[in-house]
Each structure stands twice: as C-alpha cells, then as structure tokens.
Amino acid sequence: MVSIDAMGCQKKIAALIQERKADYLLGLKENQPELLEEVALAFVHHKTHSHDQQDTKGHGRVETRGCAK
C-alpha cells in the first residue's frame, strides 16, 4: 500500500504504481471540487462502521483528516 500526497496525483506516478500491481491511497482536497463530489457520491449508499479523525496544525494552517470504513 502506497500512501502519497499531491505529488502522487500526477498521471505518470499513478500509472507506475498501478503497473507494479500496488494499491495506493491519494489524498483528495477541496481544491478539486468536481472530483471530490464524484468520490463523495460513490460512497453515499455505504454505511459507516467506524470513523477516525485527525486534526493537525502546521505550515500556518489547520488540517483535518478523516477516514470512515
């Protein structure tokens, strides 16, 4: 499993990860509103069994990361 930041969203990097048969997790931010909406709609009918949230401060901003499964 590869967890990567925005750099991994480049098509060449994502393709290389897939070519090597790896799974990957890419962060999705609100600066990609159409993609964010598409992903959110894909999970509308899934029930959440658990949720974890992490709030951090750094680089002059507050970041909130959440994961539901």
N, CA, C and O atoms as a CHARMM CRD file, in Angstrom:
* protein
*
  276
    1    1 MET  N      0.86000  -1.17400   0.00000 PROA 1      0.00000
    2    1 MET  CA     0.00000   0.00000   0.00000 PROA 1      0.00000
    3    1 MET  C      0.89700   1.22500   0.00000 PROA 1      0.00000
    4    1 MET  O      1.77900   1.37000   0.84700 PROA 1      0.00000
    5    2 VAL  N      0.65900   2.09600  -0.95500 PROA 2      0.00000
    6    2 VAL  CA     1.40400   3.35500  -1.06000 PROA 2      0.00000
    7    2 VAL  C      0.47800   4.48200  -0.65700 PROA 2      0.00000
    8    2 VAL  O     -0.60500   4.63000  -1.22400 PROA 2      0.00000
    9    3 SER  N      0.88800   5.27500   0.31000 PROA 3      0.00000
   10    3 SER  CA     0.16300   6.47800   0.70700 PROA 3      0.00000
   11    3 SER  C      1.01300   7.65800   0.26700 PROA 3      0.00000
   12    3 SER  O      2.16900   7.78400   0.67300 PROA 3      0.00000
   13    4 ILE  N      0.44500   8.52000  -0.56000 PROA 4      0.00000
   14    4 ILE  CA     1.24500   9.57500  -1.17100 PROA 4      0.00000
   15    4 ILE  C      0.44100  10.87200  -1.22500 PROA 4      0.00000
   16    4 ILE  O     -0.78900  10.85600  -1.28600 PROA 4      0.00000
   17    5 ASP  N      1.15300  11.98400  -1.20200 PROA 5      0.00000
   18    5 ASP  CA     0.48500  13.28400  -1.21600 PROA 5      0.00000
   19    5 ASP  C      0.18200  13.71700  -2.65300 PROA 5      0.00000
   20    5 ASP  O      0.11400  12.88200  -3.55600 PROA 5      0.00000
   21    6 ALA  N      0.00500  14.99800  -2.85600 PROA 6      0.00000
   22    6 ALA  CA    -0.39600  15.52700  -4.16100 PROA 6      0.00000
   23    6 ALA  C      0.55700  15.12700  -5.28500 PROA 6      0.00000
   24    6 ALA  O      0.13500  15.01100  -6.43600 PROA 6      0.00000
   25    7 MET  N      1.81800  14.91900  -4.97200 PROA 7      0.00000
   26    7 MET  CA     2.79600  14.51500  -5.99000 PROA 7      0.00000
   27    7 MET  C      2.34100  13.22400  -6.68000 PROA 7      0.00000
   28    7 MET  O      2.58200  13.03900  -7.87300 PROA 7      0.00000
   29    8 GLY  N      1.69100  12.34000  -5.93500 PROA 8      0.00000
   30    8 GLY  CA     1.23400  11.07200  -6.48900 PROA 8      0.00000
   31    8 GLY  C      0.03600  11.19800  -7.40500 PROA 8      0.00000
   32    8 GLY  O     -0.35400  10.22500  -8.05100 PROA 8      0.00000
   33    9 CYS  N     -0.54800  12.36900  -7.46900 PROA 9      0.00000
   34    9 CYS  CA    -1.69300  12.57000  -8.35400 PROA 9      0.00000
   35    9 CYS  C     -1.26900  12.79800  -9.79900 PROA 9      0.00000
   36    9 CYS  O     -2.11600  12.86300 -10.69000 PROA 9      0.00000
   37   10 GLN  N      0.01400  12.91800 -10.03600 PROA 10     0.00000
   38   10 GLN  CA     0.48100  13.04200 -11.40700 PROA 10     0.00000
   39   10 GLN  C      0.23400  11.72200 -12.11700 PROA 10     0.00000
   40   10 GLN  O      0.49100  10.65000 -11.57000 PROA 10     0.00000
   41   11 LYS  N     -0.26800  11.81400 -13.34500 PROA 11     0.00000
   42   11 LYS  CA    -0.67300  10.61100 -14.07400 PROA 11     0.00000
   43   11 LYS  C      0.45800   9.60000 -14.22500 PROA 11     0.00000
   44   11 LYS  O      0.21900   8.39800 -14.11400 PROA 11     0.00000
   45   12 LYS  N      1.67800  10.05500 -14.47400 PROA 12     0.00000
   46   12 LYS  CA     2.79700   9.12600 -14.66200 PROA 12     0.00000
   47   12 LYS  C      3.10600   8.35700 -13.38000 PROA 12     0.00000
   48   12 LYS  O      3.39500   7.16100 -13.42500 PROA 12     0.00000
   49   13 ILE  N      3.04600   9.03600 -12.24600 PROA 13     0.00000
   50   13 ILE  CA     3.33800   8.37600 -10.96900 PROA 13     0.00000
   51   13 ILE  C      2.24600   7.36800 -10.63400 PROA 13     0.00000
   52   13 ILE  O      2.54600   6.24300 -10.23500 PROA 13     0.00000
   53   14 ALA  N      0.97400   7.76100 -10.79300 PROA 14     0.00000
   54   14 ALA  CA    -0.13800   6.84100 -10.51200 PROA 14     0.00000
   55   14 ALA  C     -0.06800   5.62000 -11.43100 PROA 14     0.00000
   56   14 ALA  O     -0.32600   4.50000 -10.99000 PROA 14     0.00000
   57   15 ALA  N      0.27900   5.82900 -12.70700 PROA 15     0.00000
   58   15 ALA  CA     0.38200   4.71100 -13.64800 PROA 15     0.00000
   59   15 ALA  C      1.49900   3.75200 -13.24200 PROA 15     0.00000
   60   15 ALA  O      1.33700   2.53600 -13.34700 PROA 15     0.00000
   61   16 LEU  N      2.62400   4.28300 -12.78200 PROA 16     0.00000
   62   16 LEU  CA     3.74000   3.44000 -12.35200 PROA 16     0.00000
   63   16 LEU  C      3.35100   2.58600 -11.14500 PROA 16     0.00000
   64   16 LEU  O      3.70800   1.41100 -11.06900 PROA 16     0.00000
   65   17 ILE  N      2.63000   3.17400 -10.21500 PROA 17     0.00000
   66   17 ILE  CA     2.16400   2.41800  -9.04500 PROA 17     0.00000
   67   17 ILE  C      1.25100   1.27800  -9.49100 PROA 17     0.00000
   68   17 ILE  O      1.37500   0.15400  -9.00300 PROA 17     0.00000
   69   18 GLN  N      0.34000   1.56400 -10.41300 PROA 18     0.00000
   70   18 GLN  CA    -0.57400   0.53200 -10.91100 PROA 18     0.00000
   71   18 GLN  C      0.17500  -0.54500 -11.68800 PROA 18     0.00000
   72   18 GLN  O     -0.13300  -1.72800 -11.54800 PROA 18     0.00000
   73   19 GLU  N      1.15200  -0.15500 -12.50100 PROA 19     0.00000
   74   19 GLU  CA     1.93300  -1.12600 -13.27000 PROA 19     0.00000
   75   19 GLU  C      2.62200  -2.13400 -12.36200 PROA 19     0.00000
   76   19 GLU  O      2.80000  -3.29600 -12.72800 PROA 19     0.00000
   77   20 ARG  N      3.00100  -1.68600 -11.19000 PROA 20     0.00000
   78   20 ARG  CA     3.69100  -2.57600 -10.24400 PROA 20     0.00000
   79   20 ARG  C      2.71900  -3.33500  -9.35100 PROA 20     0.00000
   80   20 ARG  O      3.11500  -3.95500  -8.36400 PROA 20     0.00000
   81   21 LYS  N      1.44400  -3.27600  -9.71100 PROA 21     0.00000
   82   21 LYS  CA     0.37400  -4.01200  -9.00600 PROA 21     0.00000
   83   21 LYS  C      0.24600  -3.61100  -7.53500 PROA 21     0.00000
   84   21 LYS  O     -0.12900  -4.42900  -6.69500 PROA 21     0.00000
   85   22 ALA  N      0.55600  -2.36100  -7.23200 PROA 22     0.00000
   86   22 ALA  CA     0.43600  -1.86800  -5.85600 PROA 22     0.00000
   87   22 ALA  C     -0.90700  -1.17500  -5.67300 PROA 22     0.00000
   88   22 ALA  O     -1.49700  -0.67800  -6.63200 PROA 22     0.00000
   89   23 ASP  N     -1.37300  -1.14800  -4.45300 PROA 23     0.00000
   90   23 ASP  CA    -2.54600  -0.35200  -4.09100 PROA 23     0.00000
   91   23 ASP  C     -2.04900   0.99800  -3.62800 PROA 23     0.00000
   92   23 ASP  O     -0.94900   1.10500  -3.08500 PROA 23     0.00000
   93   24 TYR  N     -2.84900   2.03000  -3.83800 PROA 24     0.00000
   94   24 TYR  CA    -2.41400   3.33900  -3.38000 PROA 24     0.00000
   95   24 TYR  C     -3.57300   4.16200  -2.84900 PROA 24     0.00000
   96   24 TYR  O     -4.73000   3.96400  -3.21800 PROA 24     0.00000
   97   25 LEU  N     -3.23400   5.06300  -1.99900 PROA 25     0.00000
   98   25 LEU  CA    -4.18200   5.95300  -1.35000 PROA 25     0.00000
   99   25 LEU  C     -3.72400   7.37200  -1.63800 PROA 25     0.00000
  100   25 LEU  O     -2.62500   7.76600  -1.24900 PROA 25     0.00000
  101   26 LEU  N     -4.56600   8.13800  -2.31800 PROA 26     0.00000
  102   26 LEU  CA    -4.23700   9.51800  -2.64400 PROA 26     0.00000
  103   26 LEU  C     -5.13500  10.45000  -1.83900 PROA 26     0.00000
  104   26 LEU  O     -6.33600  10.21200  -1.70800 PROA 26     0.00000
  105   27 GLY  N     -4.54700  11.49800  -1.31000 PROA 27     0.00000
  106   27 GLY  CA    -5.32800  12.49600  -0.59100 PROA 27     0.00000
  107   27 GLY  C     -6.15600  13.31600  -1.56300 PROA 27     0.00000
  108   27 GLY  O     -5.67500  13.68400  -2.63400 PROA 27     0.00000
  109   28 LEU  N     -7.38600  13.60100  -1.20100 PROA 28     0.00000
  110   28 LEU  CA    -8.27500  14.39800  -2.03700 PROA 28     0.00000
  111   28 LEU  C     -8.65800  15.65100  -1.26200 PROA 28     0.00000
  112   28 LEU  O     -9.17100  15.57300  -0.14600 PROA 28     0.00000
  113   29 LYS  N     -8.40400  16.79900  -1.86400 PROA 29     0.00000
  114   29 LYS  CA    -8.66800  18.06800  -1.19000 PROA 29     0.00000
  115   29 LYS  C     -9.79700  18.81600  -1.88400 PROA 29     0.00000
  116   29 LYS  O    -10.20700  18.47300  -2.99300 PROA 29     0.00000
  117   30 GLU  N    -10.28100  19.83400  -1.21100 PROA 30     0.00000
  118   30 GLU  CA   -11.40600  20.60000  -1.74200 PROA 30     0.00000
  119   30 GLU  C    -11.03500  21.46100  -2.94400 PROA 30     0.00000
  120   30 GLU  O    -11.92200  22.05900  -3.55400 PROA 30     0.00000
  121   31 ASN  N     -9.75400  21.54400  -3.30700 PROA 31     0.00000
  122   31 ASN  CA    -9.38600  22.33200  -4.47500 PROA 31     0.00000
  123   31 ASN  C     -9.64700  21.56200  -5.77200 PROA 31     0.00000
  124   31 ASN  O     -9.34200  22.05200  -6.86000 PROA 31     0.00000
  125   32 GLN  N    -10.20400  20.37200  -5.65700 PROA 32     0.00000
  126   32 GLN  CA   -10.64300  19.57100  -6.80000 PROA 32     0.00000
  127   32 GLN  C    -12.13900  19.27800  -6.60300 PROA 32     0.00000
  128   32 GLN  O    -12.51600  18.12600  -6.39200 PROA 32     0.00000
  129   33 PRO  N    -12.99500  20.31600  -6.67000 PROA 33     0.00000
  130   33 PRO  CA   -14.40000  20.15300  -6.28100 PROA 33     0.00000
  131   33 PRO  C    -15.17200  19.10900  -7.08800 PROA 33     0.00000
  132   33 PRO  O    -15.99500  18.38900  -6.52300 PROA 33     0.00000
  133   34 GLU  N    -14.92600  19.01100  -8.39000 PROA 34     0.00000
  134   34 GLU  CA   -15.65700  18.02600  -9.19200 PROA 34     0.00000
  135   34 GLU  C    -15.27000  16.60200  -8.81000 PROA 34     0.00000
  136   34 GLU  O    -16.13400  15.73600  -8.67600 PROA 34     0.00000
  137   35 LEU  N    -13.98000  16.36000  -8.63500 PROA 35     0.00000
  138   35 LEU  CA   -13.52300  15.03700  -8.23400 PROA 35     0.00000
  139   35 LEU  C    -14.00100  14.70000  -6.83000 PROA 35     0.00000
  140   35 LEU  O    -14.41100  13.56900  -6.57100 PROA 35     0.00000
  141   36 LEU  N    -13.95400  15.67000  -5.92100 PROA 36     0.00000
  142   36 LEU  CA   -14.42300  15.46400  -4.55100 PROA 36     0.00000
  143   36 LEU  C    -15.89500  15.06700  -4.54300 PROA 36     0.00000
  144   36 LEU  O    -16.29100  14.15500  -3.81600 PROA 36     0.00000
  145   37 GLU  N    -16.70600  15.75000  -5.35000 PROA 37     0.00000
  146   37 GLU  CA   -18.13600  15.42500  -5.41900 PROA 37     0.00000
  147   37 GLU  C    -18.35100  14.02800  -5.99900 PROA 37     0.00000
  148   37 GLU  O    -19.19600  13.27800  -5.51100 PROA 37     0.00000
  149   38 GLU  N    -17.59400  13.67800  -7.03300 PROA 38     0.00000
  150   38 GLU  CA   -17.71500  12.35900  -7.64700 PROA 38     0.00000
  151   38 GLU  C    -17.38900  11.24600  -6.65100 PROA 38     0.00000
  152   38 GLU  O    -18.09500  10.24000  -6.57800 PROA 38     0.00000
  153   39 VAL  N    -16.32700  11.43500  -5.89500 PROA 39     0.00000
  154   39 VAL  CA   -15.93800  10.43100  -4.89700 PROA 39     0.00000
  155   39 VAL  C    -16.97700  10.37000  -3.77500 PROA 39     0.00000
  156   39 VAL  O    -17.35000   9.28400  -3.33200 PROA 39     0.00000
  157   40 ALA  N    -17.44100  11.52500  -3.32100 PROA 40     0.00000
  158   40 ALA  CA   -18.45300  11.55100  -2.25300 PROA 40     0.00000
  159   40 ALA  C    -19.71400  10.82000  -2.69400 PROA 40     0.00000
  160   40 ALA  O    -20.29800  10.07100  -1.91100 PROA 40     0.00000
  161   41 LEU  N    -20.14000  11.02600  -3.93200 PROA 41     0.00000
  162   41 LEU  CA   -21.34100  10.35200  -4.42700 PROA 41     0.00000
  163   41 LEU  C    -21.16200   8.84200  -4.51400 PROA 41     0.00000
  164   41 LEU  O    -22.13000   8.09300  -4.37800 PROA 41     0.00000
  165   42 ALA  N    -19.93700   8.39300  -4.74000 PROA 42     0.00000
  166   42 ALA  CA   -19.67900   6.95300  -4.80600 PROA 42     0.00000
  167   42 ALA  C    -19.89900   6.27500  -3.45900 PROA 42     0.00000
  168   42 ALA  O    -20.13100   5.06800  -3.40300 PROA 42     0.00000
  169   43 PHE  N    -19.82900   7.04500  -2.37200 PROA 43     0.00000
  170   43 PHE  CA   -19.95900   6.47500  -1.03200 PROA 43     0.00000
  171   43 PHE  C    -21.27300   6.81900  -0.34900 PROA 43     0.00000
  172   43 PHE  O    -21.45100   6.50300   0.82700 PROA 43     0.00000
  173   44 VAL  N    -22.19200   7.45300  -1.05200 PROA 44     0.00000
  174   44 VAL  CA   -23.45800   7.88500  -0.46100 PROA 44     0.00000
  175   44 VAL  C    -24.23100   6.71500   0.14000 PROA 44     0.00000
  176   44 VAL  O    -24.82300   6.84800   1.21100 PROA 44     0.00000
  177   45 HSD  N    -24.22900   5.58900  -0.53000 PROA 45     0.00000
  178   45 HSD  CA   -25.04800   4.45600  -0.08700 PROA 45     0.00000
  179   45 HSD  C    -24.30700   3.47300   0.80800 PROA 45     0.00000
  180   45 HSD  O    -24.85700   2.43300   1.17000 PROA 45     0.00000
  181   46 HSD  N    -23.09000   3.78200   1.16500 PROA 46     0.00000
  182   46 HSD  CA   -22.32100   2.91300   2.05200 PROA 46     0.00000
  183   46 HSD  C    -22.49500   3.37600   3.48600 PROA 46     0.00000
  184   46 HSD  O    -22.37500   4.56600   3.77700 PROA 46     0.00000
  185   47 LYS  N    -22.77500   2.44900   4.38000 PROA 47     0.00000
  186   47 LYS  CA   -22.91100   2.77900   5.79100 PROA 47     0.00000
  187   47 LYS  C    -21.53500   2.75400   6.45200 PROA 47     0.00000
  188   47 LYS  O    -20.72000   1.86700   6.19700 PROA 47     0.00000
  189   48 THR  N    -21.30100   3.73600   7.29400 PROA 48     0.00000
  190   48 THR  CA   -20.04000   3.82800   8.01300 PROA 48     0.00000
  191   48 THR  C    -20.09400   2.94500   9.25200 PROA 48     0.00000
  192   48 THR  O    -21.04300   3.01800  10.03200 PROA 48     0.00000
  193   49 HSD  N    -19.07500   2.11300   9.43100 PROA 49     0.00000
  194   49 HSD  CA   -18.99800   1.24700  10.60400 PROA 49     0.00000
  195   49 HSD  C    -18.10600   1.86800  11.67900 PROA 49     0.00000
  196   49 HSD  O    -18.33600   1.67600  12.87200 PROA 49     0.00000
  197   50 SER  N    -17.09300   2.60900  11.25100 PROA 50     0.00000
  198   50 SER  CA   -16.22200   3.28500  12.19700 PROA 50     0.00000
  199   50 SER  C    -15.63900   4.52700  11.51900 PROA 50     0.00000
  200   50 SER  O    -15.62300   4.63200  10.29300 PROA 50     0.00000
  201   51 HSD  N    -15.17000   5.44600  12.32800 PROA 51     0.00000
  202   51 HSD  CA   -14.63700   6.69800  11.80700 PROA 51     0.00000
  203   51 HSD  C    -13.47100   7.14900  12.67900 PROA 51     0.00000
  204   51 HSD  O    -13.51200   7.01300  13.90200 PROA 51     0.00000
  205   52 ASP  N    -12.45100   7.67600  12.05400 PROA 52     0.00000
  206   52 ASP  CA   -11.31900   8.24200  12.78400 PROA 52     0.00000
  207   52 ASP  C    -11.01800   9.60500  12.18100 PROA 52     0.00000
  208   52 ASP  O    -11.05900   9.77600  10.96300 PROA 52     0.00000
  209   53 GLN  N    -10.71700  10.56500  13.03200 PROA 53     0.00000
  210   53 GLN  CA   -10.39700  11.90800  12.56300 PROA 53     0.00000
  211   53 GLN  C     -9.13600  12.39800  13.24400 PROA 53     0.00000
  212   53 GLN  O     -8.92000  12.16100  14.43200 PROA 53     0.00000
  213   54 GLN  N     -8.30800  13.08400  12.47700 PROA 54     0.00000
  214   54 GLN  CA    -7.05200  13.61100  12.99500 PROA 54     0.00000
  215   54 GLN  C     -6.96000  15.08200  12.61200 PROA 54     0.00000
  216   54 GLN  O     -7.08700  15.42800  11.43700 PROA 54     0.00000
  217   55 ASP  N     -6.74200  15.94700  13.59500 PROA 55     0.00000
  218   55 ASP  CA    -6.57700  17.37500  13.37000 PROA 55     0.00000
  219   55 ASP  C     -5.13800  17.75400  13.68800 PROA 55     0.00000
  220   55 ASP  O     -4.63100  17.44800  14.76700 PROA 55     0.00000
  221   56 THR  N     -4.48200  18.42200  12.73900 PROA 56     0.00000
  222   56 THR  CA    -3.10100  18.84000  12.95200 PROA 56     0.00000
  223   56 THR  C     -2.93100  20.29600  12.54300 PROA 56     0.00000
  224   56 THR  O     -3.68500  20.81900  11.72200 PROA 56     0.00000
  225   57 LYS  N     -1.93600  20.93500  13.12300 PROA 57     0.00000
  226   57 LYS  CA    -1.59900  22.30700  12.77000 PROA 57     0.00000
  227   57 LYS  C     -0.17500  22.31000  12.23500 PROA 57     0.00000
  228   57 LYS  O      0.71100  21.67400  12.80500 PROA 57     0.00000
  229   58 GLY  N      0.03800  23.01900  11.14800 PROA 58     0.00000
  230   58 GLY  CA     1.37200  23.11700  10.58500 PROA 58     0.00000
  231   58 GLY  C      1.37100  23.96700   9.33800 PROA 58     0.00000
  232   58 GLY  O      0.36100  24.07200   8.64300 PROA 58     0.00000
  233   59 HSD  N      2.49100  24.56400   9.06100 PROA 59     0.00000
  234   59 HSD  CA     2.64800  25.38800   7.86400 PROA 59     0.00000
  235   59 HSD  C      1.61100  26.51100   7.81000 PROA 59     0.00000
  236   59 HSD  O      1.17700  26.90300   6.72700 PROA 59     0.00000
  237   60 GLY  N      1.21800  27.02300   8.96600 PROA 60     0.00000
  238   60 GLY  CA     0.27500  28.13400   9.01700 PROA 60     0.00000
  239   60 GLY  C     -1.16800  27.76700   8.74700 PROA 60     0.00000
  240   60 GLY  O     -1.97700  28.64200   8.43800 PROA 60     0.00000
  241   61 ARG  N     -1.51300  26.48600   8.85600 PROA 61     0.00000
  242   61 ARG  CA    -2.89600  26.08300   8.60200 PROA 61     0.00000
  243   61 ARG  C     -3.29500  24.92100   9.51000 PROA 61     0.00000
  244   61 ARG  O     -2.44500  24.25700  10.10200 PROA 61     0.00000
  245   62 VAL  N     -4.57800  24.69500   9.60500 PROA 62     0.00000
  246   62 VAL  CA    -5.11800  23.56200  10.35600 PROA 62     0.00000
  247   62 VAL  C     -5.60900  22.54400   9.32500 PROA 62     0.00000
  248   62 VAL  O     -6.33800  22.90000   8.39900 PROA 62     0.00000
  249   63 GLU  N     -5.21800  21.29800   9.48200 PROA 63     0.00000
  250   63 GLU  CA    -5.62300  20.24000   8.56700 PROA 63     0.00000
  251   63 GLU  C     -6.44200  19.20600   9.32900 PROA 63     0.00000
  252   63 GLU  O     -6.08400  18.80600  10.43600 PROA 63     0.00000
  253   64 THR  N     -7.53600  18.78400   8.72800 PROA 64     0.00000
  254   64 THR  CA    -8.36900  17.74100   9.30100 PROA 64     0.00000
  255   64 THR  C     -8.39800  16.58200   8.32500 PROA 64     0.00000
  256   64 THR  O     -8.73600  16.74500   7.15300 PROA 64     0.00000
  257   65 ARG  N     -8.04300  15.41800   8.82200 PROA 65     0.00000
  258   65 ARG  CA    -8.08500  14.20300   8.00200 PROA 65     0.00000
  259   65 ARG  C     -9.05400  13.22900   8.64300 PROA 65     0.00000
  260   65 ARG  O     -9.04100  13.02000   9.85600 PROA 65     0.00000
  261   66 GLY  N     -9.88600  12.64200   7.81500 PROA 66     0.00000
  262   66 GLY  CA   -10.86900  11.69700   8.32900 PROA 66     0.00000
  263   66 GLY  C    -10.86900  10.42800   7.50700 PROA 66     0.00000
  264   66 GLY  O    -10.55500  10.43600   6.31700 PROA 66     0.00000
  265   67 CYS  N    -11.22400   9.34500   8.15700 PROA 67     0.00000
  266   67 CYS  CA   -11.29700   8.06500   7.47300 PROA 67     0.00000
  267   67 CYS  C    -12.48800   7.30900   8.04100 PROA 67     0.00000
  268   67 CYS  O    -12.60900   7.14400   9.25500 PROA 67     0.00000
  269   68 ALA  N    -13.35900   6.85500   7.16000 PROA 68     0.00000
  270   68 ALA  CA   -14.51500   6.06300   7.57100 PROA 68     0.00000
  271   68 ALA  C    -14.45300   4.73100   6.85600 PROA 68     0.00000
  272   68 ALA  O    -14.09000   4.66000   5.68200 PROA 68     0.00000
  273   69 LYS  N    -14.80700   3.68100   7.56600 PROA 69     0.00000
  274   69 LYS  CA   -14.87200   2.38200   6.90000 PROA 69     0.00000
  275   69 LYS  C    -16.05600   1.61100   7.37700 PROA 69     0.00000
  276   69 LYS  O    -16.28100   0.48700   6.93000 PROA 69     0.00000
